[in-house]
Amino acid sequence: MFLQAVLPSGGAGPIKIEGVHGKKLANQLGAIARMNALEIQLVGLLPSVDPDLHAMEIGNDFSQVHLHDGWFEPHAYLVGYIQQTAQAPLKQLLEQLHPGSLDKEPVSIEEMAEILGVSVVTIRRAIKAEQIPYMKLGRTYRFVPADVLATLSRADR
């Protein structure tokens, strides 16, 4: 998997190349997000039989921009490699998990509150009560409006 830190200015920060087995993806993302002060985004995935070995091989290919502990400078050729090879598998996974969700970008907590006509506090309460689906990237919550509306519709029945 390829993760990228988001700088406070909103710019692109370092990229982490990490091998992870499918079932451990969410746990590993959470652990990395908790260990970093910056927001972390998943920017690419590559299917692999041996993810650790594959990540090490890719890291070796980009050793000239290696920083430390699997983190690399966001150099143009690394970013290009991710765009060409690892974004399509990520989009496929997201489409499997949330059919139709790629038609529209996920929205922020403030935007979701506006769509539903409620306060941000109400959205936070719904998150805590696990009443609506959400994605958490670092400290940021994102929502697919169609998923939230469908969940609330089923709850009303």
Z-matrix of the N, CA and C atoms (Angstrom, degrees):
N
C 1 1.446
C 2 1.518 1 108.67
N 3 1.319 2 115.20 1 154.55
C 4 1.449 3 122.47 2 178.15
C 5 1.525 4 107.95 3 -120.00
N 6 1.312 5 115.72 4 123.40
C 7 1.461 6 121.91 5 178.55
C 8 1.519 7 107.81 6 -116.36
N 9 1.333 8 115.84 7 149.70
C 10 1.454 9 118.58 8 177.34
C 11 1.511 10 109.55 9 -133.64
N 12 1.326 11 115.02 10 134.41
C 13 1.458 12 121.58 11 175.82
C 14 1.526 13 108.27 12 -79.32
N 15 1.335 14 115.54 13 144.11
C 16 1.457 15 121.46 14 176.58
C 17 1.521 16 107.25 15 -106.30
N 18 1.313 17 116.17 16 121.52
C 19 1.465 18 121.02 17 -178.97
C 20 1.524 19 110.48 18 -70.77
N 21 1.346 20 118.27 19 154.49
C 22 1.471 21 120.83 20 179.41
C 23 1.530 22 112.64 21 -54.16
N 24 1.313 23 117.47 22 -29.15
C 25 1.464 24 121.53 23 178.53
C 26 1.529 25 111.59 24 -75.55
N 27 1.334 26 116.79 25 -7.30
C 28 1.456 27 121.21 26 -177.11
C 29 1.510 28 112.63 27 93.73
N 30 1.326 29 117.15 28 -3.05
C 31 1.456 30 122.01 29 -179.63
C 32 1.510 31 112.76 30 -76.75
N 33 1.328 32 114.56 31 170.12
C 34 1.459 33 121.55 32 -179.17
C 35 1.519 34 110.46 33 -80.54
N 36 1.315 35 115.98 34 124.08
C 37 1.452 36 121.57 35 178.84
C 38 1.516 37 111.29 36 -97.52
N 39 1.321 38 116.64 37 -165.26
C 40 1.465 39 121.61 38 -179.13
C 41 1.529 40 112.38 39 -59.89
N 42 1.315 41 114.95 40 157.43
C 43 1.461 42 123.00 41 -179.84
C 44 1.525 43 108.24 42 -112.87
N 45 1.335 44 116.05 43 134.19
C 46 1.469 45 121.09 44 176.96
C 47 1.520 46 108.67 45 -105.66
N 48 1.316 47 115.60 46 131.66
C 49 1.457 48 122.26 47 174.84
C 50 1.518 49 106.46 48 -107.54
N 51 1.312 50 116.09 49 120.24
C 52 1.464 51 119.97 50 -173.73
C 53 1.520 52 109.76 51 -142.04
N 54 1.320 53 116.20 52 135.19
C 55 1.456 54 121.50 53 173.94
C 56 1.518 55 108.88 54 -85.72
N 57 1.323 56 115.73 55 132.59
C 58 1.468 57 119.64 56 179.78
C 59 1.524 58 108.33 57 -150.35
N 60 1.319 59 115.26 58 140.35
C 61 1.461 60 121.58 59 177.44
C 62 1.520 61 108.52 60 -81.69
N 63 1.322 62 116.45 61 143.49
C 64 1.464 63 123.59 62 -173.03
C 65 1.513 64 116.21 63 -43.70
N 66 1.317 65 117.95 64 -48.42
C 67 1.459 66 120.74 65 -176.14
C 68 1.524 67 112.49 66 -69.31
N 69 1.313 68 116.95 67 -18.42
C 70 1.463 69 120.93 68 -178.24
C 71 1.525 70 112.40 69 -99.26
N 72 1.328 71 117.46 70 2.74
C 73 1.462 72 121.72 71 -174.71
C 74 1.528 73 111.96 72 -58.24
N 75 1.315 74 117.68 73 -51.84
C 76 1.467 75 120.46 74 -177.16
C 77 1.525 76 111.40 75 -62.75
N 78 1.328 77 117.32 76 -43.58
C 79 1.462 78 120.20 77 179.59
C 80 1.523 79 111.68 78 -63.03
N 81 1.329 80 116.12 79 -41.97
C 82 1.468 81 120.20 80 -179.19
C 83 1.529 82 110.73 81 -67.29
N 84 1.335 83 116.91 82 -40.78
C 85 1.470 84 120.16 83 176.88
C 86 1.524 85 110.35 84 -59.46
N 87 1.326 86 116.64 85 -45.83
C 88 1.456 87 120.95 86 179.25
C 89 1.514 88 112.40 87 -61.74
N 90 1.327 89 116.59 88 -42.96
C 91 1.465 90 120.69 89 -179.77
C 92 1.524 91 111.31 90 -63.46
N 93 1.327 92 116.47 91 -44.12
C 94 1.464 93 119.80 92 179.62
C 95 1.530 94 110.36 93 -65.79
N 96 1.315 95 117.44 94 -40.62
C 97 1.469 96 120.95 95 178.95
C 98 1.529 97 110.91 96 -62.26
N 99 1.342 98 116.60 97 -40.25
C 100 1.474 99 119.96 98 -179.90
C 101 1.525 100 111.78 99 -68.96
N 102 1.329 101 117.85 100 -29.46
C 103 1.458 102 121.85 101 -177.48
C 104 1.527 103 113.11 102 -82.24
N 105 1.313 104 117.39 103 -6.43
C 106 1.459 105 120.61 104 -175.57
C 107 1.516 106 110.99 105 -119.89
N 108 1.301 107 115.64 106 140.47
C 109 1.464 108 120.72 107 178.02
C 110 1.523 109 111.20 108 -75.27
N 111 1.332 110 117.00 109 -25.25
C 112 1.458 111 120.92 110 -179.15
C 113 1.518 112 110.81 111 -88.95
N 114 1.327 113 115.91 112 155.42
C 115 1.462 114 120.74 113 173.50
C 116 1.519 115 108.35 114 -65.79
N 117 1.327 116 116.44 115 139.66
C 118 1.456 117 122.09 116 -178.53
C 119 1.524 118 108.46 117 -116.99
N 120 1.338 119 116.54 118 135.34
C 121 1.455 120 121.45 119 178.62
C 122 1.523 121 110.12 120 -122.13
N 123 1.321 122 115.73 121 139.67
C 124 1.455 123 121.67 122 173.17
C 125 1.525 124 106.66 123 -79.65
N 126 1.340 125 117.17 124 118.53
C 127 1.464 126 120.14 125 -175.85
C 128 1.531 127 113.18 126 -113.30
N 129 1.328 128 117.87 127 -8.15
C 130 1.453 129 118.87 128 178.46
C 131 1.514 130 112.80 129 -173.32
N 132 1.326 131 115.54 130 154.43
C 133 1.466 132 123.58 131 176.97
C 134 1.515 133 109.05 132 -136.75
N 135 1.306 134 116.03 133 146.23
C 136 1.460 135 121.50 134 172.62
C 137 1.522 136 108.58 135 -129.08
N 138 1.328 137 117.82 136 124.31
C 139 1.464 138 119.35 137 175.21
C 140 1.523 139 109.50 138 -64.10
N 141 1.327 140 116.20 139 143.13
C 142 1.455 141 119.96 140 -177.93
C 143 1.519 142 110.71 141 -157.80
N 144 1.318 143 115.01 142 144.42
C 145 1.467 144 120.74 143 174.89
C 146 1.526 145 109.65 144 -75.05
N 147 1.317 146 116.71 145 -36.57
C 148 1.462 147 122.57 146 178.98
C 149 1.537 148 108.71 147 -127.67
N 150 1.344 149 117.50 148 82.92
C 151 1.462 150 121.10 149 -173.83
C 152 1.527 151 114.77 150 -57.84
N 153 1.325 152 117.48 151 -37.76
C 154 1.467 153 119.63 152 -179.03
C 155 1.530 154 111.08 153 -65.02
N 156 1.322 155 116.46 154 -45.91
C 157 1.459 156 120.88 155 178.71
C 158 1.532 157 110.33 156 -64.73
N 159 1.328 158 116.28 157 -42.84
C 160 1.461 159 120.88 158 179.99
C 161 1.533 160 110.63 159 -61.46
N 162 1.314 161 117.62 160 -43.86
C 163 1.473 162 121.44 161 178.65
C 164 1.525 163 110.46 162 -63.02
N 165 1.327 164 116.75 163 -40.07
C 166 1.461 165 120.30 164 179.15
C 167 1.533 166 110.78 165 -64.52
N 168 1.330 167 116.87 166 -41.75
C 169 1.468 168 120.70 167 178.61
C 170 1.527 169 111.09 168 -63.77
N 171 1.329 170 117.18 169 -43.24
C 172 1.463 171 120.60 170 178.53
C 173 1.524 172 109.65 171 -64.93
N 174 1.323 173 116.68 172 -42.35
C 175 1.462 174 120.58 173 177.09
C 176 1.519 175 111.86 174 -58.26
N 177 1.339 176 116.38 175 -40.28
C 178 1.472 177 120.45 176 178.04
C 179 1.522 178 111.04 177 -64.29
N 180 1.342 179 116.60 178 -36.90
C 181 1.464 180 120.36 179 178.83
C 182 1.532 181 111.96 180 -63.90
N 183 1.327 182 116.77 181 -27.39
C 184 1.466 183 121.14 182 -177.78
C 185 1.530 184 111.52 183 -114.24
N 186 1.319 185 116.56 184 27.52
C 187 1.468 186 121.41 185 -175.96
C 188 1.524 187 113.51 186 -59.81
N 189 1.319 188 117.88 187 -26.57
C 190 1.461 189 119.87 188 -179.07
C 191 1.529 190 113.09 189 -67.50
N 192 1.345 191 118.02 190 -17.04
C 193 1.471 192 120.02 191 177.37
C 194 1.541 193 111.36 192 -115.08
N 195 1.346 194 116.37 193 16.59
C 196 1.464 195 121.32 194 179.77
C 197 1.520 196 110.44 195 -68.86
N 198 1.333 197 116.36 196 135.64
C 199 1.463 198 121.65 197 177.22
C 200 1.528 199 109.69 198 -100.78
N 201 1.341 200 116.49 199 -68.30
C 202 1.473 201 122.66 200 177.81
C 203 1.518 202 109.45 201 -171.49
N 204 1.328 203 116.71 202 156.81
C 205 1.467 204 123.87 203 174.26
C 206 1.525 205 115.03 204 41.12
N 207 1.310 206 118.22 205 46.41
C 208 1.462 207 120.90 206 177.89
C 209 1.514 208 114.42 207 81.56
N 210 1.321 209 117.96 208 4.65
C 211 1.464 210 122.42 209 178.95
C 212 1.523 211 109.47 210 -97.37
N 213 1.334 212 115.40 211 139.78
C 214 1.458 213 122.30 212 -176.06
C 215 1.531 214 110.11 213 -132.17
N 216 1.322 215 115.20 214 151.96
C 217 1.461 216 119.88 215 174.27
C 218 1.530 217 107.95 216 -63.56
N 219 1.337 218 118.02 217 144.68
C 220 1.472 219 119.84 218 179.28
C 221 1.527 220 111.64 219 -79.19
N 222 1.319 221 115.82 220 57.66
C 223 1.460 222 121.65 221 -177.99
C 224 1.540 223 109.54 222 -68.66
N 225 1.324 224 116.33 223 150.82
C 226 1.467 225 122.39 224 -175.63
C 227 1.520 226 112.76 225 -54.47
N 228 1.335 227 118.41 226 -39.60
C 229 1.461 228 118.08 227 -177.68
C 230 1.528 229 112.26 228 -73.85
N 231 1.305 230 118.95 229 -28.50
C 232 1.466 231 120.47 230 174.09
C 233 1.524 232 109.69 231 -71.96
N 234 1.312 233 117.03 232 -45.11
C 235 1.469 234 121.16 233 178.36
C 236 1.533 235 109.83 234 -60.65
N 237 1.328 236 117.04 235 -41.87
C 238 1.464 237 121.04 236 177.65
C 239 1.515 238 112.27 237 -62.19
N 240 1.334 239 116.41 238 -41.01
C 241 1.462 240 120.91 239 177.91
C 242 1.535 241 110.35 240 -60.67
N 243 1.320 242 116.37 241 -44.86
C 244 1.468 243 120.51 242 179.64
C 245 1.525 244 110.10 243 -62.72
N 246 1.317 245 117.02 244 -44.95
C 247 1.467 246 120.29 245 -179.52
C 248 1.526 247 111.56 246 -62.10
N 249 1.324 248 117.43 247 -40.24
C 250 1.461 249 121.18 248 -176.90
C 251 1.518 250 114.02 249 -77.02
N 252 1.330 251 117.18 250 -31.86
C 253 1.458 252 118.82 251 -171.74
C 254 1.521 253 115.76 252 -114.89
N 255 1.330 254 117.94 253 -27.49
C 256 1.470 255 119.07 254 -167.85
C 257 1.520 256 115.20 255 -115.17
N 258 1.320 257 118.55 256 -8.57
C 259 1.465 258 118.47 257 -179.19
C 260 1.523 259 112.61 258 -82.89
N 261 1.326 260 118.25 259 -34.73
C 262 1.465 261 120.31 260 178.02
C 263 1.529 262 111.79 261 -62.33
N 264 1.350 263 119.78 262 -45.53
C 265 1.469 264 118.78 263 176.75
C 266 1.536 265 112.94 264 -62.20
N 267 1.338 266 117.18 265 -34.89
C 268 1.464 267 120.08 266 176.86
C 269 1.526 268 110.32 267 -64.97
N 270 1.318 269 116.89 268 -44.36
C 271 1.472 270 120.62 269 178.73
C 272 1.525 271 110.95 270 -62.95
N 273 1.342 272 117.48 271 -38.83
C 274 1.467 273 120.75 272 177.35
C 275 1.521 274 111.33 273 -62.00
N 276 1.328 275 116.54 274 -43.36
C 277 1.461 276 120.48 275 178.74
C 278 1.520 277 110.68 276 -62.94
N 279 1.314 278 117.39 277 -46.62
C 280 1.462 279 120.89 278 179.56
C 281 1.524 280 111.38 279 -62.00
N 282 1.311 281 117.26 280 -39.11
C 283 1.466 282 120.73 281 178.98
C 284 1.534 283 110.48 282 -65.86
N 285 1.332 284 117.72 283 -36.07
C 286 1.469 285 121.07 284 177.18
C 287 1.527 286 110.81 285 -67.15
N 288 1.332 287 115.67 286 -40.72
C 289 1.463 288 119.90 287 -177.52
C 290 1.521 289 112.36 288 -74.81
N 291 1.336 290 116.80 289 -36.22
C 292 1.464 291 122.64 290 -176.51
C 293 1.521 292 109.47 291 -135.49
N 294 1.346 293 118.04 292 77.75
C 295 1.464 294 119.55 293 -178.61
C 296 1.528 295 111.43 294 -54.05
N 297 1.304 296 115.85 295 133.72
C 298 1.458 297 121.33 296 179.10
C 299 1.507 298 114.86 297 81.05
N 300 1.324 299 117.84 298 -7.64
C 301 1.460 300 120.35 299 -175.09
C 302 1.513 301 112.80 300 -73.37
N 303 1.329 302 117.78 301 -19.52
C 304 1.456 303 119.49 302 -179.40
C 305 1.512 304 112.40 303 -81.18
N 306 1.346 305 116.04 304 -6.23
C 307 1.460 306 119.55 305 176.54
C 308 1.518 307 110.66 306 -67.77
N 309 1.326 308 115.64 307 -27.25
C 310 1.457 309 120.28 308 -179.37
C 311 1.516 310 108.61 309 -137.19
N 312 1.305 311 116.15 310 139.21
C 313 1.460 312 121.38 311 179.09
C 314 1.531 313 110.29 312 -64.40
N 315 1.335 314 117.74 313 144.90
C 316 1.461 315 120.05 314 173.03
C 317 1.529 316 109.80 315 -59.63
N 318 1.323 317 115.36 316 151.31
C 319 1.462 318 120.82 317 -176.88
C 320 1.520 319 110.41 318 -111.96
N 321 1.321 320 115.63 319 162.38
C 322 1.464 321 122.49 320 179.74
C 323 1.530 322 110.40 321 -76.96
N 324 1.317 323 115.40 322 172.20
C 325 1.459 324 120.98 323 178.86
C 326 1.532 325 110.61 324 -63.53
N 327 1.328 326 116.15 325 -37.40
C 328 1.473 327 119.85 326 179.07
C 329 1.533 328 110.52 327 -66.95
N 330 1.330 329 116.66 328 -42.14
C 331 1.465 330 120.37 329 179.06
C 332 1.525 331 111.29 330 -66.05
N 333 1.345 332 116.69 331 -38.40
C 334 1.460 333 119.63 332 179.20
C 335 1.522 334 110.32 333 -66.04
N 336 1.321 335 116.85 334 -39.78
C 337 1.464 336 120.68 335 177.36
C 338 1.529 337 110.22 336 -61.24
N 339 1.325 338 116.80 337 -41.39
C 340 1.468 339 120.99 338 179.54
C 341 1.528 340 110.97 339 -65.73
N 342 1.325 341 117.05 340 -42.49
C 343 1.470 342 121.16 341 179.06
C 344 1.521 343 110.68 342 -59.58
N 345 1.339 344 116.50 343 -42.84
C 346 1.462 345 121.00 344 -178.08
C 347 1.526 346 113.14 345 -84.06
N 348 1.329 347 117.15 346 -12.91
C 349 1.458 348 120.36 347 -178.92
C 350 1.515 349 112.79 348 72.20
N 351 1.328 350 115.76 349 35.32
C 352 1.465 351 121.19 350 179.08
C 353 1.526 352 108.48 351 -128.61
N 354 1.320 353 116.14 352 175.75
C 355 1.462 354 120.02 353 179.42
C 356 1.530 355 110.73 354 -84.78
N 357 1.318 356 115.63 355 162.32
C 358 1.461 357 121.78 356 175.78
C 359 1.529 358 109.49 357 -61.30
N 360 1.308 359 117.37 358 -35.84
C 361 1.468 360 121.76 359 178.42
C 362 1.529 361 109.96 360 -60.63
N 363 1.331 362 117.01 361 -40.80
C 364 1.466 363 120.81 362 178.60
C 365 1.529 364 110.64 363 -63.40
N 366 1.326 365 116.46 364 -40.32
C 367 1.469 366 119.99 365 177.88
C 368 1.527 367 109.73 366 -64.36
N 369 1.328 368 117.05 367 -43.15
C 370 1.474 369 119.76 368 179.06
C 371 1.530 370 111.38 369 -61.83
N 372 1.324 371 116.85 370 -38.39
C 373 1.472 372 120.25 371 177.03
C 374 1.521 373 110.88 372 -64.80
N 375 1.332 374 116.88 373 -39.79
C 376 1.466 375 120.78 374 178.79
C 377 1.529 376 111.01 375 -65.87
N 378 1.328 377 116.85 376 -36.14
C 379 1.467 378 120.81 377 176.40
C 380 1.524 379 109.37 378 -63.81
N 381 1.333 380 115.57 379 -49.85
C 382 1.469 381 120.22 380 -177.92
C 383 1.529 382 111.53 381 -60.56
N 384 1.339 383 116.11 382 -36.64
C 385 1.466 384 120.78 383 179.87
C 386 1.534 385 112.10 384 -84.46
N 387 1.342 386 116.37 385 1.27
C 388 1.461 387 122.40 386 -179.22
C 389 1.522 388 112.16 387 56.20
N 390 1.334 389 115.54 388 41.33
C 391 1.460 390 121.35 389 -179.85
C 392 1.521 391 112.84 390 -92.79
N 393 1.332 392 117.50 391 -16.25
C 394 1.460 393 120.54 392 -179.49
C 395 1.534 394 109.50 393 -135.43
N 396 1.328 395 116.25 394 148.58
C 397 1.480 396 119.31 395 178.21
C 398 1.526 397 110.94 396 -77.18
N 399 1.313 398 115.33 397 143.57
C 400 1.461 399 120.66 398 179.35
C 401 1.520 400 109.10 399 -153.10
N 402 1.319 401 114.49 400 165.04
C 403 1.465 402 121.84 401 173.05
C 404 1.516 403 105.75 402 -119.21
N 405 1.300 404 116.44 403 140.74
C 406 1.455 405 119.96 404 177.42
C 407 1.514 406 108.43 405 -120.30
N 408 1.307 407 115.27 406 118.92
C 409 1.461 408 122.27 407 177.18
C 410 1.512 409 106.84 408 -115.85
N 411 1.318 410 115.93 409 106.90
C 412 1.460 411 118.80 410 -174.26
C 413 1.515 412 108.73 411 65.79
N 414 1.319 413 115.83 412 -119.63
C 415 1.472 414 120.70 413 179.06
C 416 1.521 415 112.13 414 -105.49
N 417 1.327 416 116.81 415 8.04
C 418 1.452 417 122.04 416 -175.21
C 419 1.522 418 110.91 417 -103.44
N 420 1.325 419 116.54 418 132.48
C 421 1.450 420 122.31 419 174.91
C 422 1.518 421 109.17 420 -96.10
N 423 1.346 422 116.35 421 138.23
C 424 1.456 423 122.04 422 176.32
C 425 1.520 424 107.40 423 -130.60
N 426 1.343 425 115.27 424 148.95
C 427 1.456 426 121.49 425 -175.00
C 428 1.519 427 110.13 426 -134.07
N 429 1.330 428 115.99 427 142.91
C 430 1.460 429 121.48 428 170.25
C 431 1.531 430 104.53 429 -98.29
N 432 1.335 431 117.00 430 109.05
C 433 1.474 432 119.63 431 -174.23
C 434 1.527 433 113.76 432 -51.94
N 435 1.332 434 118.44 433 -41.64
C 436 1.465 435 120.40 434 -179.07
C 437 1.523 436 111.09 435 -61.28
N 438 1.342 437 117.66 436 -39.10
C 439 1.467 438 121.15 437 178.89
C 440 1.525 439 111.39 438 -67.02
N 441 1.331 440 116.17 439 -42.76
C 442 1.471 441 120.54 440 -179.66
C 443 1.532 442 109.65 441 -64.17
N 444 1.331 443 116.42 442 -46.67
C 445 1.469 444 119.76 443 -179.22
C 446 1.526 445 111.28 444 -63.56
N 447 1.328 446 117.82 445 -39.91
C 448 1.461 447 120.95 446 178.39
C 449 1.526 448 111.08 447 -64.61
N 450 1.310 449 117.36 448 -41.58
C 451 1.468 450 121.86 449 178.56
C 452 1.516 451 111.27 450 -63.45
N 453 1.318 452 116.79 451 -45.68
C 454 1.461 453 120.51 452 178.96
C 455 1.517 454 111.61 453 -65.84
N 456 1.316 455 116.52 454 -34.77
C 457 1.471 456 121.18 455 178.30
C 458 1.527 457 110.31 456 -65.18
N 459 1.336 458 116.03 457 -43.36
C 460 1.484 459 119.74 458 178.32
C 461 1.522 460 110.40 459 -65.50
N 462 1.313 461 117.96 460 -35.74
C 463 1.472 462 121.91 461 -178.46
C 464 1.525 463 111.26 462 -68.03
N 465 1.330 464 116.57 463 -29.49
C 466 1.473 465 120.72 464 -179.87
C 467 1.522 466 112.47 465 -74.59
N 468 1.313 467 117.27 466 -19.39
C 469 1.487 468 120.05 467 -176.31
C 470 1.481 469 112.60 468 -75.22
